Amino acid sequence: MKIVSRNEELLGDALSCIPQSSSRTSLSSCNKLIRFEDISAAAFKIQCGVQKTPCMYSRLSKQYGMDIYLKKEFLQYTGSVKERGVLYLLTSLPQDQQRKGVIVASDSNFSMAVAYHASELRIPVFVIMSTSTSPARVKMCREYGAMVISYGTTAKDSQMHARRLAQENGYLYLEEEDSAAYLSGLGTVGLEVYEQVPKLDAVIFPAGGHSGLLAGSAAALKHLNPHISVIGVESESFPVLQQSLKAGHPTEDRACSNHHFYGDVSGLCFGSNSLQLTGKLVDKVVAVREEDILVSMLRLLEYERATVDAEGAIGFAALVAGKLPELKGKRVAVVICSGNLELHLLQQCIARALTLDNRVCRFSLVLSDCPGDISKLLEILAREEARVLDIKQERMFVTSELFAVKVTCTVETRDKIHTAQLRNALLERYPTAAWTER
């Protein structure tokens, strides 16, 4: 039975008459009308290859004044929602192409998903990575079963080499774009959220440049219930989607960062199909600061025991930042789409988030260099229930008094109120105490 609705007409309007870029050598020619049936077919076809991740009520609900349900897509095998689109994309390839193989050129979540699922489907897969790629990423990609080749010092070098190899050997060069198969696979998230959480008022998705998850899921949700609000969240530093929607075509944000912390958050807007679907079906797109993303990562780690990256935390960051006050008292699902935070960044992110959350602070003061003076300071800290993380003493470069010591303390507190109480107690005893602003 063919399902036809007003929302399917919207999908058709959104995707009709879209010019295709001639510079793409992968699947852009396969773009066609994305229908609700396509998303349903994708859900059926990939059900044995990806996890049906939980969408669970969050302990953070009371803190933010709404019923929050977290769709934990970071529990996929490669730690990313991209698996859904990739698996359906690979299974949709002609058998002849599957025998020849595929090739990708990046260390993104998309490439990791291609490496894993192509290997599982016994499709030859090659991943070209620049020499600056993290060794951990290279190792993981090899463990997924891909043939990894290090080439060039930049991503552009790797991409050019991958295209050349594809042309010479008959491989299909894959890059993350908005083909109908890829969007349909990602849209299965919307189907699952609708099934798992009844009476939803809104669903929040990461947006940014690679907004395929937002576009595909919006297509599913708006077909099932047009009254559900679909909201996208991107970084204030890289408002690629908002700029593209305003311009009416994909734009390139020159401020995009190559830092691994941002991942796909700072990616370029990759296709007209996703942009048109977003413009037609998404109710709102908001931007959040980097500070909000870090605090969001901290909240999810503390309350949900979820270690996620910037892309995974950015949706919840909109609630942390208070960007969506209209959702107070509503039932809201937030898609946590990625958990691939590199270990060397984890400690930096959490330390910075604790500072931003007013739970780690630093102050310095000058004491007379006499027995017992530092112990008195420690007594005050103990009385105020502050945990000392670090304490340093400086004598050689203290210029205020001849026999004095400059003491710098880093302490942990419960929250902003506790920090203020500690500050008042110290200033009462040491009026010259200086606090390091975050």
DRENGU-20413 format. One record per residue (C-alpha): residue in one letter; x, y, z. Coordinates in Angstrom, 2 decimals. Each point is the difference from the previous one (the first is absolute). Layout:
BEGIN
atom lolo:a, u:X, v:Y, w:Z
...
END
This chain:
BEGIN
atom lolo:m, u:0.00, v:0.00, w:0.00
atom lolo:k, u:1.41, v:3.40, w:-0.95
atom lolo:i, u:-0.14, v:2.60, w:2.76
atom lolo:v, u:-0.62, v:3.50, w:-1.28
atom lolo:s, u:-0.46, v:3.06, w:2.20
atom lolo:r, u:0.37, v:3.76, w:-0.06
atom lolo:n, u:3.40, v:-0.37, w:1.61
atom lolo:e, u:1.16, v:-2.27, w:-2.81
atom lolo:e, u:-1.05, v:2.75, w:-2.42
atom lolo:l, u:2.22, v:2.35, w:1.99
atom lolo:l, u:2.88, v:-2.43, w:-0.42
atom lolo:g, u:-0.59, v:-0.03, w:-3.72
atom lolo:d, u:-0.11, v:3.78, w:-0.20
atom lolo:a, u:3.15, v:0.27, w:2.05
atom lolo:l, u:2.02, v:-2.30, w:-2.22
atom lolo:s, u:-1.30, v:0.86, w:-3.45
atom lolo:c, u:2.09, v:1.88, w:-2.52
atom lolo:i, u:3.19, v:-0.03, w:2.03
atom lolo:p, u:3.15, v:0.44, w:-2.09
atom lolo:q, u:2.69, v:-2.58, w:0.62
atom lolo:s, u:3.65, v:0.96, w:0.33
atom lolo:s, u:2.12, v:-1.40, w:-2.81
atom lolo:s, u:3.08, v:-0.10, w:2.22
atom lolo:r, u:-1.28, v:-2.93, w:2.05
atom lolo:t, u:1.21, v:-3.39, w:-1.11
atom lolo:s, u:-1.91, v:-2.19, w:2.39
atom lolo:l, u:-3.76, v:-0.36, w:0.44
atom lolo:s, u:-1.40, v:3.45, w:-0.72
atom lolo:s, u:-1.53, v:-1.35, w:-3.19
atom lolo:c, u:-2.14, v:-2.34, w:2.12
atom lolo:n, u:-1.90, v:2.86, w:1.67
atom lolo:k, u:-3.73, v:-0.34, w:-0.47
atom lolo:l, u:-3.23, v:0.67, w:1.81
atom lolo:i, u:0.31, v:-1.10, w:3.61
atom lolo:r, u:-3.29, v:-1.49, w:1.12
atom lolo:f, u:-1.25, v:-1.36, w:3.29
atom lolo:e, u:0.00, v:-3.45, w:-1.62
atom lolo:d, u:3.75, v:0.39, w:-0.65
atom lolo:i, u:0.62, v:0.61, w:3.70
atom lolo:s, u:-2.23, v:-2.94, w:0.95
atom lolo:a, u:1.82, v:-2.23, w:-2.49
atom lolo:a, u:3.34, v:1.12, w:1.44
atom lolo:a, u:-1.16, v:-0.83, w:3.52
atom lolo:f, u:-0.96, v:-3.51, w:-1.09
atom lolo:k, u:3.21, v:-0.60, w:-1.92
atom lolo:i, u:2.45, v:1.16, w:2.66
atom lolo:q, u:-1.79, v:-1.36, w:3.07
atom lolo:c, u:2.40, v:-2.93, w:0.36
atom lolo:g, u:3.13, v:2.07, w:-0.60
atom lolo:v, u:-0.38, v:2.91, w:2.42
atom lolo:q, u:-1.14, v:0.35, w:3.58
atom lolo:k, u:-3.51, v:1.13, w:0.86
atom lolo:t, u:1.37, v:2.36, w:2.62
atom lolo:p, u:-1.99, v:0.87, w:3.14
atom lolo:c, u:-1.84, v:3.29, w:0.38
atom lolo:m, u:-0.06, v:0.33, w:3.78
atom lolo:y, u:-1.49, v:2.44, w:2.48
atom lolo:s, u:2.82, v:2.15, w:1.37
atom lolo:r, u:0.83, v:0.91, w:3.60
atom lolo:l, u:0.67, v:3.50, w:-1.34
atom lolo:s, u:-3.72, v:0.56, w:-0.61
atom lolo:k, u:-0.74, v:1.67, w:3.36
atom lolo:q, u:3.05, v:2.23, w:-0.27
atom lolo:y, u:-1.22, v:1.49, w:-3.29
atom lolo:g, u:-3.74, v:-0.03, w:0.63
atom lolo:m, u:-1.13, v:-2.39, w:-2.73
atom lolo:d, u:-0.29, v:-3.72, w:-0.72
atom lolo:i, u:3.27, v:-0.77, w:-1.81
atom lolo:y, u:0.56, v:-3.26, w:-1.87
atom lolo:l, u:3.48, v:-0.72, w:-1.33
atom lolo:k, u:0.36, v:-1.99, w:-3.22
atom lolo:k, u:3.39, v:-1.63, w:0.58
atom lolo:e, u:1.38, v:-0.44, w:-3.50
atom lolo:f, u:3.55, v:0.09, w:1.34
atom lolo:l, u:-0.60, v:-3.65, w:0.99
atom lolo:q, u:0.34, v:-1.10, w:-3.63
atom lolo:y, u:2.99, v:-2.28, w:-0.67
atom lolo:t, u:2.17, v:2.82, w:-1.38
atom lolo:g, u:-1.43, v:2.53, w:2.44
atom lolo:s, u:-1.95, v:1.99, w:-2.57
atom lolo:v, u:-3.43, v:0.33, w:-1.59
atom lolo:k, u:1.72, v:0.15, w:-3.41
atom lolo:e, u:-0.12, v:-3.81, w:-0.06
atom lolo:r, u:-3.68, v:0.11, w:-0.96
atom lolo:g, u:0.51, v:2.00, w:-3.16
atom lolo:v, u:3.20, v:-1.79, w:-0.92
atom lolo:l, u:-1.44, v:-3.51, w:0.34
atom lolo:y, u:-3.01, v:0.79, w:-2.17
atom lolo:l, u:2.23, v:1.76, w:-2.50
atom lolo:l, u:2.32, v:-3.00, w:-0.30
atom lolo:t, u:-2.80, v:-2.56, w:-0.27
atom lolo:s, u:-1.56, v:2.13, w:-2.76
atom lolo:l, u:3.10, v:-0.22, w:-2.19
atom lolo:p, u:-0.08, v:-2.25, w:-3.10
atom lolo:q, u:1.64, v:-3.38, w:0.57
atom lolo:d, u:2.60, v:0.76, w:-2.64
atom lolo:q, u:1.10, v:3.08, w:1.93
atom lolo:q, u:-0.03, v:-1.89, w:3.27
atom lolo:r, u:2.48, v:-2.47, w:-1.49
atom lolo:k, u:2.29, v:2.80, w:-1.20
atom lolo:g, u:0.01, v:1.80, w:3.35
atom lolo:v, u:-0.34, v:3.48, w:1.46
atom lolo:i, u:2.47, v:2.65, w:1.12
atom lolo:v, u:-0.29, v:2.94, w:2.43
atom lolo:a, u:2.40, v:2.74, w:1.01
atom lolo:s, u:-0.37, v:1.34, w:3.54
atom lolo:d, u:0.14, v:-1.02, w:3.65
atom lolo:s, u:-3.61, v:1.04, w:0.65
atom lolo:n, u:-2.81, v:-2.03, w:1.54
atom lolo:f, u:-1.26, v:-0.59, w:-3.54
atom lolo:s, u:3.27, v:-1.65, w:-1.02
atom lolo:m, u:0.04, v:-2.16, w:3.13
atom lolo:a, u:-3.54, v:-1.18, w:-0.76
atom lolo:v, u:0.96, v:-0.78, w:-3.62
atom lolo:a, u:3.06, v:-1.93, w:1.17
atom lolo:y, u:-2.02, v:-2.16, w:2.40
atom lolo:h, u:-3.12, v:-0.72, w:-2.04
atom lolo:a, u:1.80, v:-0.50, w:-3.30
atom lolo:s, u:2.19, v:-2.61, w:1.72
atom lolo:e, u:-3.07, v:-1.67, w:1.50
atom lolo:l, u:-1.60, v:-0.13, w:-3.46
atom lolo:r, u:3.27, v:-1.35, w:-1.48
atom lolo:i, u:0.39, v:3.07, w:-2.20
atom lolo:p, u:3.66, v:0.95, w:-0.55
atom lolo:v, u:0.51, v:3.32, w:1.78
atom lolo:f, u:2.92, v:2.44, w:-0.08
atom lolo:v, u:0.40, v:3.01, w:2.28
atom lolo:i, u:2.48, v:2.74, w:-0.88
atom lolo:m, u:1.09, v:2.05, w:3.01
atom lolo:s, u:2.43, v:2.89, w:0.25
atom lolo:t, u:3.24, v:-0.51, w:1.91
atom lolo:s, u:-1.29, v:2.36, w:2.71
atom lolo:t, u:-2.84, v:-2.36, w:0.91
atom lolo:s, u:-0.07, v:-1.23, w:3.59
atom lolo:p, u:1.73, v:-3.41, w:0.32
atom lolo:a, u:-2.96, v:-1.21, w:2.04
atom lolo:r, u:-2.35, v:0.76, w:-2.89
atom lolo:v, u:2.24, v:-1.80, w:-2.48
atom lolo:k, u:0.20, v:-3.04, w:2.26
atom lolo:m, u:-3.74, v:-0.12, w:0.55
atom lolo:c, u:-0.76, v:0.28, w:-3.70
atom lolo:r, u:2.34, v:-2.91, w:-0.72
atom lolo:e, u:-1.65, v:-2.05, w:2.74
atom lolo:y, u:-3.36, v:0.59, w:-1.69
atom lolo:g, u:1.45, v:-1.79, w:-3.03
atom lolo:a, u:0.97, v:2.78, w:-2.40
atom lolo:m, u:3.24, v:0.34, w:-1.95
atom lolo:v, u:1.35, v:3.31, w:1.35
atom lolo:i, u:2.47, v:2.03, w:-2.06
atom lolo:s, u:1.73, v:3.08, w:1.44
atom lolo:y, u:0.52, v:2.61, w:-2.68
atom lolo:g, u:0.61, v:3.74, w:-0.03
atom lolo:t, u:0.13, v:2.56, w:2.76
atom lolo:t, u:-3.50, v:1.41, w:-0.50
atom lolo:a, u:-3.51, v:-1.34, w:-0.53
atom lolo:k, u:0.02, v:1.44, w:-3.52
atom lolo:d, u:3.09, v:-2.06, w:-0.88
atom lolo:s, u:-1.70, v:-3.16, w:1.24
atom lolo:q, u:-3.17, v:0.73, w:-1.95
atom lolo:m, u:1.89, v:0.59, w:-3.25
atom lolo:h, u:1.92, v:-3.24, w:0.47
atom lolo:a, u:-3.19, v:-1.92, w:0.74
atom lolo:r, u:-1.70, v:1.36, w:-3.13
atom lolo:r, u:3.02, v:-1.00, w:-2.09
atom lolo:l, u:-0.01, v:-3.53, w:1.42
atom lolo:a, u:-3.75, v:-0.27, w:-0.58
atom lolo:q, u:0.39, v:0.98, w:-3.64
atom lolo:e, u:2.92, v:-2.34, w:-0.60
atom lolo:n, u:-1.44, v:-3.07, w:1.75
atom lolo:g, u:-3.76, v:0.31, w:-0.41
atom lolo:y, u:-0.71, v:0.67, w:3.69
atom lolo:l, u:-3.00, v:2.14, w:0.90
atom lolo:y, u:1.18, v:3.17, w:1.73
atom lolo:l, u:-2.36, v:0.73, w:2.90
atom lolo:e, u:-0.34, v:3.26, w:1.83
atom lolo:e, u:-2.67, v:1.09, w:2.41
atom lolo:e, u:-2.75, v:1.58, w:-2.07
atom lolo:d, u:-3.76, v:0.08, w:-0.22
atom lolo:s, u:-0.84, v:-2.85, w:-2.36
atom lolo:a, u:-3.49, v:-1.41, w:0.48
atom lolo:a, u:1.35, v:-3.28, w:1.41
atom lolo:y, u:2.19, v:1.73, w:2.57
atom lolo:l, u:-2.76, v:2.38, w:1.14
atom lolo:s, u:-2.50, v:-2.87, w:0.20
atom lolo:g, u:2.33, v:-1.98, w:2.24
atom lolo:l, u:0.53, v:2.94, w:2.32
atom lolo:g, u:-3.74, v:0.68, w:0.00
atom lolo:t, u:-0.60, v:-3.30, w:1.80
atom lolo:v, u:0.97, v:1.80, w:3.22
atom lolo:g, u:-3.18, v:2.05, w:-0.32
atom lolo:l, u:-2.07, v:-3.17, w:-0.42
atom lolo:e, u:1.49, v:-1.57, w:3.14
atom lolo:v, u:-0.40, v:3.10, w:2.16
atom lolo:y, u:-3.66, v:0.27, w:-1.02
atom lolo:e, u:-0.55, v:-3.66, w:0.86
atom lolo:q, u:1.89, v:0.11, w:3.32
atom lolo:v, u:-1.40, v:3.20, w:1.54
atom lolo:p, u:-3.77, v:0.54, w:-0.24
atom lolo:k, u:-1.56, v:3.47, w:-0.06
atom lolo:l, u:3.19, v:1.81, w:-0.97
atom lolo:d, u:-0.04, v:3.79, w:-0.19
atom lolo:a, u:3.45, v:0.59, w:-1.47
atom lolo:v, u:3.16, v:-1.76, w:-1.19
atom lolo:i, u:3.42, v:1.68, w:0.06
atom lolo:f, u:2.72, v:-0.99, w:-2.47
atom lolo:p, u:3.57, v:1.12, w:-0.67
atom lolo:a, u:0.14, v:2.13, w:-3.13
atom lolo:g, u:3.06, v:1.82, w:-1.30
atom lolo:g, u:1.36, v:-0.66, w:-3.44
atom lolo:h, u:-0.71, v:-3.74, w:-0.28
atom lolo:s, u:-3.71, v:0.33, w:0.77
atom lolo:g, u:-1.09, v:-3.29, w:-1.57
atom lolo:l, u:-1.17, v:-1.41, w:3.33
atom lolo:l, u:-2.14, v:3.08, w:0.60
atom lolo:a, u:-1.46, v:-0.02, w:-3.51
atom lolo:g, u:-0.66, v:-3.73, w:-0.28
atom lolo:s, u:-1.53, v:-0.30, w:3.48
atom lolo:a, u:-2.13, v:3.10, w:-0.56
atom lolo:a, u:-1.44, v:-1.69, w:-3.09
atom lolo:a, u:-1.04, v:-3.03, w:2.07
atom lolo:l, u:-1.32, v:1.92, w:3.00
atom lolo:k, u:-2.00, v:2.55, w:-1.97
atom lolo:h, u:-1.62, v:-2.79, w:-2.00
atom lolo:l, u:-1.04, v:-1.83, w:3.16
atom lolo:n, u:-1.08, v:3.08, w:1.96
atom lolo:p, u:0.24, v:3.51, w:-1.50
atom lolo:h, u:-0.50, v:1.53, w:3.46
atom lolo:i, u:3.32, v:-1.26, w:1.39
atom lolo:s, u:2.52, v:2.84, w:0.07
atom lolo:v, u:3.30, v:-0.90, w:-1.66
atom lolo:i, u:2.91, v:2.14, w:1.19
atom lolo:g, u:3.59, v:0.12, w:-1.21
atom lolo:v, u:2.98, v:1.23, w:2.02
atom lolo:e, u:3.35, v:1.21, w:-1.35
atom lolo:s, u:3.03, v:1.84, w:1.34
atom lolo:e, u:0.07, v:3.80, w:0.19
atom lolo:s, u:3.55, v:-0.17, w:-1.30
atom lolo:f, u:-1.09, v:-1.84, w:-3.16
atom lolo:p, u:-3.63, v:0.96, w:-0.81
atom lolo:v, u:0.22, v:-1.71, w:-3.40
atom lolo:l, u:-3.61, v:-1.19, w:-0.13
atom lolo:q, u:-1.51, v:3.33, w:1.05
atom lolo:q, u:2.14, v:1.83, w:-2.55
atom lolo:s, u:-0.98, v:-2.46, w:-2.72
atom lolo:l, u:-3.71, v:0.22, w:0.80
atom lolo:k, u:0.22, v:3.78, w:-0.10
atom lolo:a, u:1.88, v:-0.03, w:-3.31
atom lolo:g, u:-2.25, v:-2.67, w:-1.52
atom lolo:h, u:2.92, v:-2.19, w:-1.05
atom lolo:p, u:2.89, v:-1.86, w:1.66
atom lolo:t, u:2.67, v:2.43, w:1.16
atom lolo:e, u:3.58, v:-0.45, w:1.09
atom lolo:d, u:0.91, v:1.34, w:3.43
atom lolo:r, u:3.62, v:1.07, w:-0.14
atom lolo:a, u:0.17, v:-0.10, w:3.78
atom lolo:c, u:-0.32, v:-3.80, w:0.06
atom lolo:s, u:2.51, v:-1.59, w:2.35
atom lolo:n, u:2.14, v:-3.05, w:-0.57
atom lolo:h, u:0.32, v:-0.65, w:3.74
atom lolo:h, u:-1.03, v:-3.54, w:0.89
atom lolo:f, u:-2.23, v:1.26, w:2.81
atom lolo:y, u:-2.54, v:1.38, w:-2.46
atom lolo:g, u:-0.14, v:-3.03, w:-2.29
atom lolo:d, u:-2.97, v:0.22, w:-2.37
atom lolo:v, u:-1.44, v:2.96, w:1.94
atom lolo:s, u:2.13, v:2.31, w:-2.12
atom lolo:g, u:-0.47, v:-1.85, w:-3.28
atom lolo:l, u:-1.06, v:1.66, w:-3.22
atom lolo:c, u:-3.63, v:-0.08, w:-1.13
atom lolo:f, u:0.17, v:-2.97, w:-2.34
atom lolo:g, u:-3.13, v:-0.02, w:-2.12
atom lolo:s, u:-3.06, v:1.76, w:-1.33
atom lolo:n, u:-2.28, v:-2.94, w:0.83
atom lolo:s, u:0.62, v:0.21, w:3.74
atom lolo:l, u:-0.19, v:3.78, w:-0.12
atom lolo:q, u:-3.34, v:-0.01, w:-1.81
atom lolo:l, u:-1.46, v:-2.62, w:2.35
atom lolo:t, u:1.21, v:1.96, w:3.00
atom lolo:g, u:-1.52, v:3.22, w:-1.29
atom lolo:k, u:-3.36, v:-1.70, w:-0.61
atom lolo:l, u:-0.31, v:-2.31, w:2.99
atom lolo:v, u:2.14, v:1.28, w:2.89
atom lolo:d, u:-1.76, v:2.40, w:2.35
atom lolo:k, u:3.01, v:1.71, w:1.53
atom lolo:v, u:3.80, v:0.12, w:-0.15
atom lolo:v, u:1.91, v:1.45, w:2.97
atom lolo:a, u:3.70, v:0.57, w:0.65
atom lolo:v, u:1.91, v:-0.64, w:3.24
atom lolo:r, u:3.41, v:1.05, w:1.31
atom lolo:e, u:2.98, v:-2.27, w:0.45
atom lolo:e, u:-0.36, v:0.50, w:3.77
atom lolo:d, u:-3.55, v:-1.39, w:-0.12
atom lolo:i, u:1.21, v:-3.08, w:-1.89
atom lolo:l, u:2.68, v:-0.69, w:2.61
atom lolo:v, u:-2.44, v:0.33, w:2.90
atom lolo:s, u:-2.43, v:-2.25, w:-1.89
atom lolo:m, u:2.74, v:-2.64, w:-0.29
atom lolo:l, u:0.57, v:0.28, w:3.75
atom lolo:r, u:-3.70, v:-0.39, w:0.83
atom lolo:l, u:-0.36, v:-3.07, w:-2.20
atom lolo:l, u:3.09, v:-1.59, w:1.53
atom lolo:e, u:-1.11, v:0.67, w:3.59
atom lolo:y, u:-3.71, v:-0.79, w:-0.24
atom lolo:e, u:-0.16, v:-2.50, w:-2.85
atom lolo:r, u:3.50, v:-1.53, w:0.15
atom lolo:a, u:0.25, v:0.86, w:-3.69
atom lolo:t, u:3.37, v:0.99, w:-1.42
atom lolo:v, u:-0.88, v:1.93, w:-3.15
atom lolo:d, u:1.76, v:2.40, w:-2.35
atom lolo:a, u:-1.01, v:3.50, w:-1.11
atom lolo:e, u:-2.30, v:-1.30, w:-2.73
atom lolo:g, u:-1.73, v:-2.29, w:2.48
atom lolo:a, u:-0.41, v:2.68, w:2.67
atom lolo:i, u:-1.06, v:2.94, w:-2.16
atom lolo:g, u:-3.72, v:-0.83, w:-0.02
atom lolo:f, u:-0.22, v:-0.10, w:3.78
atom lolo:a, u:2.13, v:3.18, w:0.13
atom lolo:a, u:-3.01, v:1.95, w:-1.26
atom lolo:l, u:-1.83, v:-0.93, w:3.22
atom lolo:v, u:3.06, v:0.74, w:2.15
atom lolo:a, u:0.24, v:3.46, w:-1.58
atom lolo:g, u:-3.71, v:0.73, w:0.46
atom lolo:k, u:-0.49, v:0.51, w:-3.74
atom lolo:l, u:-3.38, v:-1.79, w:-0.07
atom lolo:p, u:-2.15, v:1.42, w:2.84
atom lolo:e, u:-3.17, v:-0.89, w:-1.91
atom lolo:l, u:0.66, v:-3.68, w:0.79
atom lolo:k, u:-0.45, v:0.41, w:3.77
atom lolo:g, u:-2.48, v:-2.60, w:1.24
atom lolo:k, u:0.04, v:-1.83, w:-3.34
atom lolo:r, u:1.08, v:-3.52, w:-0.99
atom lolo:v, u:3.25, v:0.30, w:-1.93
atom lolo:a, u:2.34, v:-2.52, w:-1.62
atom lolo:v, u:3.67, v:0.89, w:-0.56
atom lolo:v, u:2.12, v:-2.03, w:-2.41
atom lolo:i, u:3.49, v:-0.68, w:1.41
atom lolo:c, u:1.53, v:-1.00, w:-3.29
atom lolo:s, u:3.73, v:-0.56, w:0.59
atom lolo:g, u:2.40, v:-1.15, w:2.71
atom lolo:n, u:3.38, v:0.04, w:-1.74
atom lolo:l, u:1.93, v:2.36, w:2.25
atom lolo:e, u:3.73, v:-0.61, w:-0.18
atom lolo:l, u:1.58, v:-0.83, w:3.35
atom lolo:h, u:2.48, v:2.86, w:0.00
atom lolo:l, u:-2.91, v:2.44, w:-0.41
atom lolo:l, u:-2.18, v:-1.55, w:2.68
atom lolo:q, u:2.02, v:1.29, w:2.95
atom lolo:q, u:0.33, v:3.47, w:-1.52
atom lolo:c, u:-3.73, v:0.26, w:-0.70
atom lolo:i, u:-1.08, v:-1.13, w:3.45
atom lolo:a, u:2.52, v:2.25, w:1.78
atom lolo:r, u:-1.14, v:3.00, w:-2.03
atom lolo:a, u:-3.68, v:-0.86, w:0.53
atom lolo:l, u:0.45, v:-0.19, w:3.78
atom lolo:t, u:1.50, v:3.49, w:-0.08
atom lolo:l, u:-2.81, v:1.36, w:-2.16
atom lolo:d, u:-2.52, v:-1.59, w:2.36
atom lolo:n, u:1.54, v:1.87, w:2.96
atom lolo:r, u:1.11, v:-3.22, w:1.67
atom lolo:v, u:3.75, v:0.42, w:-0.30
atom lolo:c, u:1.50, v:3.37, w:0.92
atom lolo:r, u:3.42, v:1.46, w:0.68
atom lolo:f, u:1.13, v:2.78, w:2.30
atom lolo:s, u:3.31, v:1.38, w:1.23
atom lolo:l, u:0.99, v:1.93, w:3.12
atom lolo:v, u:3.15, v:1.12, w:1.79
atom lolo:l, u:0.74, v:-1.37, w:3.48
atom lolo:s, u:2.81, v:0.66, w:2.43
atom lolo:d, u:2.54, v:-2.78, w:-0.22
atom lolo:c, u:-0.57, v:-1.20, w:3.55
atom lolo:p, u:-0.82, v:-3.43, w:1.39
atom lolo:g, u:-3.76, v:-0.65, w:0.13
atom lolo:d, u:-1.19, v:2.64, w:-2.49
atom lolo:i, u:-0.68, v:-2.46, w:-2.82
atom lolo:s, u:-1.63, v:-2.43, w:2.42
atom lolo:k, u:-2.44, v:2.77, w:1.00
atom lolo:l, u:-0.89, v:0.47, w:-3.65
atom lolo:l, u:-0.61, v:-3.73, w:-0.37
atom lolo:e, u:-2.20, v:0.06, w:3.10
atom lolo:i, u:-2.24, v:2.61, w:-1.64
atom lolo:l, u:-0.22, v:-2.08, w:-3.16
atom lolo:a, u:-0.89, v:-3.09, w:2.02
atom lolo:r, u:-2.63, v:1.89, w:1.98
atom lolo:e, u:-1.58, v:1.23, w:-3.24
atom lolo:e, u:0.09, v:-3.58, w:-1.37
atom lolo:a, u:2.15, v:0.90, w:-3.00
atom lolo:r, u:2.20, v:-2.76, w:-1.41
atom lolo:v, u:3.58, v:1.06, w:-0.69
atom lolo:l, u:1.14, v:-1.21, w:-3.44
atom lolo:d, u:3.33, v:1.81, w:-0.13
atom lolo:i, u:2.03, v:2.41, w:2.12
atom lolo:k, u:3.20, v:1.82, w:-0.99
atom lolo:q, u:2.35, v:2.27, w:1.92
atom lolo:e, u:2.18, v:2.76, w:-1.47
atom lolo:r, u:2.68, v:1.78, w:2.02
atom lolo:m, u:2.69, v:1.21, w:-2.39
atom lolo:f, u:-2.08, v:2.47, w:-2.01
atom lolo:v, u:-2.28, v:1.39, w:2.70
atom lolo:t, u:0.59, v:3.78, w:0.10
atom lolo:s, u:-2.62, v:1.16, w:2.51
atom lolo:e, u:1.88, v:-1.06, w:3.15
atom lolo:l, u:3.47, v:-1.30, w:0.69
atom lolo:f, u:-1.00, v:-3.08, w:1.97
atom lolo:a, u:-3.23, v:-0.98, w:-1.77
atom lolo:v, u:-1.27, v:-2.88, w:-2.09
atom lolo:k, u:-2.51, v:0.15, w:-2.84
atom lolo:v, u:-2.41, v:-2.93, w:0.22
atom lolo:t, u:-2.09, v:-1.03, w:-3.02
atom lolo:c, u:-2.80, v:-2.51, w:0.62
atom lolo:t, u:-2.24, v:-1.90, w:-2.40
atom lolo:v, u:-3.08, v:-1.33, w:1.76
atom lolo:e, u:-3.15, v:-1.89, w:-0.89
atom lolo:t, u:-3.43, v:1.16, w:1.18
atom lolo:r, u:-3.53, v:-1.31, w:-0.30
atom lolo:d, u:-1.50, v:2.74, w:-2.15
atom lolo:k, u:-0.12, v:3.75, w:-0.61
atom lolo:i, u:-1.59, v:0.75, w:3.39
atom lolo:h, u:2.63, v:-2.00, w:1.86
atom lolo:t, u:2.74, v:1.83, w:-1.93
atom lolo:a, u:-1.46, v:3.37, w:1.00
atom lolo:q, u:-0.14, v:-1.07, w:3.68
atom lolo:l, u:3.64, v:-1.10, w:-0.10
atom lolo:r, u:1.06, v:3.25, w:-1.64
atom lolo:n, u:-1.73, v:2.09, w:2.68
atom lolo:a, u:1.58, v:-2.05, w:2.80
atom lolo:l, u:3.49, v:0.42, w:-1.45
atom lolo:l, u:-0.40, v:3.74, w:-0.67
atom lolo:e, u:-1.11, v:0.50, w:3.58
atom lolo:r, u:3.25, v:-1.52, w:1.26
atom lolo:y, u:2.27, v:1.02, w:-2.91
atom lolo:p, u:-1.27, v:3.27, w:-1.59
atom lolo:t, u:2.76, v:-0.03, w:-2.63
atom lolo:a, u:-0.86, v:-3.45, w:-1.34
atom lolo:a, u:-0.20, v:0.06, w:-3.79
atom lolo:w, u:-2.25, v:-2.35, w:-1.99
atom lolo:t, u:0.90, v:-1.24, w:-3.44
atom lolo:e, u:-2.90, v:0.67, w:-2.31
atom lolo:r, u:-1.03, v:-2.92, w:-2.17
END
